[in-house]
Amino acid sequence: MRSPLGRARGLGSAREGVESWWLERVMAVALVPLTLWFAASLIALGGSDYTTFIAWLKTPLAALLMVLLLIALFSHLALGLQVVIEDYVHSGAKIPVLMAAHFACFALAIAGILATVRIVLGD
């Protein structure tokens, strides 16, 4: 003989998931100007050769914005994939798929950042 509130306790909290929801929105807002900057830069460099593009990426502002774009992009991607996997994968494969998605997003972000740093340092 338990009350409805007593039965509901321990079945999850409405406060769970709010942090990831907000983080996903913050990343989406950060992606708007970064993506516009990147698209405008690619359009401006459209007829340029490889050396011009590398020279552009070696500028401190372009390199910084590129790293920020990669971080925001792959963080947003990881959070979005997590939501899709949690909503649509209902088997024992959920945890391995989540881990693989997070690892892939992390690996791609690190690869992009390392490539940018390598270009900037001229290695």
Protein Blocks (a to p, Z undefined) as FASTA:
>chain_A
ZZfklmmgopapfkgoklmmmmmmmmmmmmmmmmmmmmmmmmmmmmpcfklmmmmmmpmk
lmmmmmmmmmmmmmmmmmmmmmmmmmmmccfklmmmmmmmmmmmmmmmmmmmmmmmmmmn
oZZ
